Amino acid sequence: PDSGKAKRIRNNPKVRIAPCNMRGDLRGAWVDARARICSGEEVAKGQALLNLKYGLMKQIGDFFSRLRGRTQIVLAIEVG
C-alpha cells in the first residue's frame, strides 16, 4: 500500500496498459484504462486467482514478503 504505484493510482486512477512478455517487451498496443485498489472479498478472490496461476512460486514470494513486513494490495484494472 505504500508503493509508488499504489500512491499514483490513489491520486489518479487513469492508467495505460499494454501486453508484454516476462521481460517487459511490448507485444501489443497501449490501451487506456482505470485502476483501483480492491478491498474485502475482491482481495481474497484476486489472491486466490494469483495462487492458481503462480502456485508455489507465489507462496514462496508471499512468505518472504511477510518476513520483510510488507503488506500486499490487489489492483483491479478496467479497460474501456
C-alpha positions as CSV (number, residue, x, y, z in Angstrom):
1,P,0.0,0.0,0.0
2,D,3.0,2.3,0.4
3,S,4.4,1.7,-3.1
4,G,4.7,4.4,-5.7
5,K,2.3,2.6,-8.0
6,A,-0.4,2.4,-5.3
7,K,0.1,6.1,-4.4
8,R,-0.2,7.1,-8.1
9,I,-3.4,5.1,-8.5
10,R,-4.9,6.7,-5.4
11,N,-4.1,10.2,-6.9
12,N,-5.1,9.4,-10.5
13,P,-6.8,6.2,-11.5
14,K,-6.2,6.7,-15.2
15,V,-3.6,4.2,-16.5
16,R,-2.3,2.9,-19.8
17,I,-1.6,-0.8,-20.2
18,A,-0.2,-3.0,-22.9
19,P,0.5,-6.7,-23.2
20,C,4.1,-7.7,-22.8
21,N,6.3,-10.7,-22.2
22,M,8.1,-11.6,-19.0
23,R,11.0,-9.2,-19.8
24,G,8.6,-6.3,-20.4
25,D,9.0,-6.2,-24.2
26,L,5.8,-4.9,-25.7
27,R,3.6,-7.4,-27.6
28,G,0.7,-5.1,-28.5
29,A,-0.8,-1.6,-28.4
30,W,-1.3,0.6,-25.4
31,V,-4.8,0.9,-24.1
32,D,-6.3,3.5,-21.8
33,A,-7.9,2.0,-18.6
34,R,-8.8,2.8,-15.0
35,A,-7.2,1.2,-12.0
36,R,-8.5,0.9,-8.4
37,I,-7.3,-0.7,-5.2
38,C,-9.6,-3.6,-4.2
39,S,-10.9,-4.3,-0.8
40,G,-12.9,-7.0,1.0
41,E,-13.8,-10.2,-0.8
42,E,-12.3,-8.9,-4.0
43,V,-8.8,-9.1,-2.4
44,A,-9.4,-12.8,-1.4
45,K,-10.6,-13.6,-4.9
46,G,-7.7,-11.8,-6.5
47,Q,-5.2,-13.6,-4.3
48,A,-6.9,-17.0,-5.0
49,L,-6.6,-16.4,-8.7
50,L,-2.9,-15.5,-8.4
51,N,-2.3,-18.6,-6.3
52,L,-3.9,-20.7,-9.0
53,K,-1.8,-19.1,-11.8
54,Y,1.6,-19.0,-10.0
55,G,1.3,-21.7,-7.4
56,L,4.3,-22.4,-5.2
57,M,6.4,-19.5,-6.6
58,K,3.7,-17.0,-5.3
59,Q,3.5,-18.7,-2.0
60,I,7.3,-18.5,-1.6
61,G,7.3,-14.8,-2.6
62,D,4.4,-14.1,-0.2
63,F,6.4,-15.8,2.6
64,F,9.4,-13.6,2.1
65,S,7.2,-10.5,1.7
66,R,5.7,-11.2,5.1
67,L,9.2,-11.7,6.6
68,R,10.2,-8.3,5.4
69,G,7.0,-6.8,6.9
70,R,5.4,-5.9,3.6
71,T,1.7,-5.8,3.0
72,Q,0.1,-6.6,-0.3
73,I,-2.7,-4.9,-2.2
74,V,-4.7,-6.1,-5.2
75,L,-5.4,-3.8,-8.1
76,A,-8.3,-4.1,-10.5
77,I,-7.9,-2.7,-14.0
78,E,-11.0,-1.8,-16.0
79,V,-10.5,-1.3,-19.7
80,G,-12.8,0.9,-21.6
